[in-house]
Amino acid sequence: MEFVTYEQKGQIAVLTISRERALNALNSAVLNDIEEALNGINYDEVRCLIITGAGQKSFVAGADIAEMSNLSVAEAAAFSKKGNDVFRRIETLPIPVIAAVNGFALGGGCELSMSCDIRICSDNAVFGQPEVGLGITPGFGGTQRLARLVSPGMAKQLIYGARNIKAEEAKRIGLVNEIYPAEELMAAAEKLASGIAKNAPIAVRQCKKAINEGLELGMDEALALEEKLFGECFETEDQRYGMAFFLDKNKEKVKEPFKNK
Ligand code: CO8
């Protein structure tokens, strides 16, 4: 892979978009590389994925404007579909994904971060959907995910106004969970990922499914989905062990790591 590095560190993995000379802008080759890296995840071992950008300045500064500039209607729709397919894949990965946003997250970069389960950022991060200033709409899920993540009114204000916002404002509107000094961001992301990875992996996956799929349903169906996913945790080794450990009165032993994959 020319534009993505993928590194596994025990139960967590870090996917870094690495096209620094263009502030990690997403062209077709970068999207292909992201897809290839996702194909290579070993789910028997990896329990949480972190996505970040190479360098100190940018997470991803958007889809590649040079590549897009001369597209036909059909080609543009196809490029939008390609990005949407890759980001939907990220959104529905069986394991949680953390976006460690280390600088510009504009256009497709903001959209990439929104396909992740959790966003944290550096204090120099900038978020925005500047597309209408370029004569286009957001096309990698921005119109849909921003409206769901913040509120339709706030999403419309940001998208119609093509206004970039800094980390503090992104936190205030609920777009990111936490802000860190740039040099502490990756350590914070790894700590967050490790905190997730130590929990029962089947249960964590079921929670991701319950939240993501439940948000698409009416409340009655969503609760039925929760009941099903809750039920499926039972009789697993992790459920038996997790509850038996809690109930054990003789607790001098150290809690063993959860084993299920
Ligand atoms: N595409 C291509 N190249 C880029 C991009 C980009 N999105 N962003 C930066 N670059 C390149 C620059 O052209 C420059 O290259 P070079 O050195 O060869 O001139 C290099 O990266 C460094 O950039 P700057 O010199 O501009 O750096 P600055 O620090 O001055 O500015 C900014 C940084 C503010 C981030 C500025 O680069 C910028 O505004 N970039 C564009 C941001 C943007 O508008 N992003 C949205 C793009 S549209 C989009 O993402 C739509 C997604 C949906 C697509 C749907 C498919 C049809």
Residues whose N, C-alpha, C, O or C-beta is under 5 A from the ligand:
A	BS01	CO8	R21 A22 L23 A25 A61 G62 A63 D64 I65 A66 A76 F79 S80 F104 L106 G107 G108 P130 T137 P138 G139 F140
